[in-house]
Amino acid sequence: MEPLKWWQTGVVYQIYPRSFQDTDGDGVGDLEGIIRRLDYLVWLGVDALWLSPIYPSPMADFGYDISDFTGIDPLFGALDSFDHLIAAAHARGLRVILDFVPNHTSDRHPWFLESRSGRHNPKRDWYLWRDPGPGGGPPNNWRSRFGGNAWTYDRVSGQYYCHSFLPEQPDLNWRNREVRGAMYRVLRFWLDRGVDGFRVDVISSLIKDDHFRDNPINPGWQPGQRDVHRLIQLYSADRPEVHDIITEMRALLETYPGDRVLIGEIYLPIERLVAYYGADLKGVHLPFNFQLIGVDWDPIGIARIIREYESALPEGGWPNWVLGNHDQPRIATRVGPAQARVAAMLLLTLRGTPTLYYGDELGMEDVPIPPERIRDPWALREPGFGRDGARTPMPWDPSPNGGFTTGQPWLPLAADHAVRCVKRLASEPRSTLSLYRQLLALRRAHPALVHGRYVPLEVKGRVLAYMRQSEGERAVVALNFGPEPVAMEGAPFANGRVLLSTELNREPKSASPLILGGNEGVILIT
Ligand code: GLC
């Protein structure tokens, strides 16, 4: 068997750069701040950091609207500070993954300014321009993911352009070979600078239907649900041709030494998700698996998605799991503080690469954002759907701004930040931070947790249990999703030794039967 690659054995930590560490007092995090916190990440025990976008941007969507793909926004630093970050991370054995945003540019990107300047401009075809529909309105019925129409009219040329997100984020035309060439040069630019891979934004939406057919109405849509879900995204996303592009991106990465990784942001049901491993595994290495985000927090349902996912994986396809990111409510808010610890044990003991979202290791919850402090453009367009609450500053110490900034933080810190901060939790032996750190250390110490097969055990009451089995070692994981204690009788629970409990100070370490406390998870070695 081939030895596993770093992105198979390692753990990815997502940093939202605006909110991690500010060093110049403008209230927004920067690259220098990330450099200063690298030792924290080493101490925590992660292997790679993924940075949400740091490129020049008008910040209509906080960096996901890029006006220069090969620069650094002055808010975050400069190319020098980026090079310094790469060197400092690599010196500590940490990999660096960048966010690559190929679906759209900013409307201020020079390419779009040119494209917009006239119907005959050579860059016209770099974006998706269409004539008005028969009644003079938009060319078809597509909706923006942030609510409203996916088409904006350009008075000067009398045509509409397509934007899957904000009007400030026009979609590129990936059927155009020049666009592909230009975007592949972007990938090379960063690979040449030493980045270890990319998380590719909305990768499954790069190609749209060539006839721009109307999307079908979604009969299940109900008022109160997201506007975009009024329609089924049949023609605007997950088109078969997208796989050719991904194969090209992957082939480009393969020309570089050092196992550079390609990760795709893909919100699709399992059977369509796994297609993104590509024919002969020549697609993305890791199609992000978001199944734990949408699922009801229930052991039977979770056992089912693990089983379905494990059996849908193509031969040789490496699994991965995610609990949260900058677009989702935080795990501790979704399942509550006690279950957030169980979730941590689940994430870090399932088979596959885990991705952690900054602050989740502190048990951070979504911060209520007063209306006047809302920044997320989505929340402003579709009230109730904001992401600001999950993007608030990382609390480092008990000082007034949590050690995040000496200025005014761009989003408020959590009300409990003086107690829920790295400095405090690092010295509390039972804190969520200590739990994460011990789980990460266990993965390094016990190969079964990384290499082992996933062997499901029967769900008993509210307890999800499984084994990770490798040659010579067998780890048993039992996670109590309920508040009541449960007695786990017989093999493989009896006579095992508890390596780690979410309670951290569990005694006794072994017993028959094993009594699992309410909301307790344990890892046993048998
Ligand atoms: C992805 C990003 C999200 C962004 C959107 C548009 O879903 O994760 O934050 O708003 O793409 O780029």
Residues whose N, C-alpha, C, O or C-beta is under 5 A from the ligand:
A	BS01	GLC	D61 Y64 F165 D201 V202 D327
